[in-house]
């Protein structure tokens, strides 16, 4: 019977010159799933990918790949041939696009006719078929990464490892290639380890998400849960929950916690016990701004404040409001203009009790 995990590691530890780089208690990659490792620079995510790809030896720990314990006398070269890897920088051979896409199949001894068929299929799928005879050193960054992806997908790998494959590309190319790659992975139900520091990439492609901080997995779970209600303050900050406010639960009634933040009392749908010191957390997308308190009875939290800062944030505008505690909101440019928002203007910041959550301090 097939092993339920494509890869499984326990107590994996890596040190560089005596400094901890990786300390992962447990990780499992299940068949047909995209497991994304996300974290800031230097968090250990690429080191973890290298360990799973058998490109780096951990100082300690256990690792099983495809049901085999690799700490024994296993033929690691044979295991690597069951994987496909794509890195941030396309590591292409001298020669043409076709030569590069065929290279892995040649190493694996695939029949030439079958190899040509598969190479043509994937060059066509990744829209580089017209570049097949072009020298790789003449390719754009996006074309080179498409070639690298085709070279990996053509192998039909049991495990695909993608280590920040889009981070060096310009934004339009990155977004397009991300959508195409996600569609291919989900269509083929391939098992994938995806490494990124980008929130949009993580949300687009992942089934399971692990956030790494200082070499360790700080939190793991479904992407929507981690982005919406993280349980670790460091993770909350990294995934864009910009409102992380020191507070304390002062009352609890009917499934609603009454939380003291500065001189204000905030209501949160939560059952954290009275007296608990907490971080009050809200995504800035869930905060609304208005000139005065509205009549929406479902919004239990509305606080008068003064705008402290206004700055562009992509297609939106980031607004900081001093309500006795700092509140960050993302609103549209149109709303910014209509409300005449600028530093010093008085507004009301509001959010639903169900939009906030608490993390114990």
Number of C-alpha atoms within 10 A of each C-alpha: 3 7 13 13 17 21 23 20 20 16 16 21 22 24 14 9 7 7 8 14 20 28 21 20 13 15 19 15 21 19 18 19 19 25 26 28 26 27 27 15 13 14 20 25 30 22 21 28 20 17 18 22 22 17 13 13 16 21 11 14 17 15 23 18 22 18 14 15 15 16 13 8 7 11 9 15 9 10 17 17 16 16 19 23 22 22 18 17 17 18 13 19 14 11 13 19 31 23 20 22 29 22 18 18 23 13 9 12 9 14 10 12 9 11 20 15 11 20 27 20 15 21 24 15 14 20 14 20 18 10 17 19 13 16 16 21 14 10 16 11 17 18 19 20 25 24 30 24 24 28 27 23 26 22 23 16 18 17 27 23 24 22 23 21 24 25 16 15 17 11 11 9 14 16 14 12 20 18 13 12 16 15 14 15 18 17 10 11 13 20 24 29 23 25 26 24 21 16 15 12 22 23 16 13 23 22 18 21 25 25 26 27 21 17 22 23 22 17 17 19 15 14 22 14 12 20 21 18 20 23 20 16 20 16 21 23 15 19 20 15 21 18 21 23 19 19 24 26 27 16 17 19 11 8 11 17 25 22 27 19 20 14 9 13 18 24 22 26 19 19 16 23 13 15 12 15 19 22 23 24 26 28 25 20 17 16 21 16 25 17 14 13 16 12 7 8 8 10 16 15 19 20 22 18 21 20 22 18 15 18 12 13 13 7 10 17 18 20 23 22 26 19 22 14 16 18 24 26 23 23 21 14 16 11 14 19 10 9 14 11 21 17 14 13 14 19 21 20 26 21 24 21 20 16 17 22 23 29 21 16 13
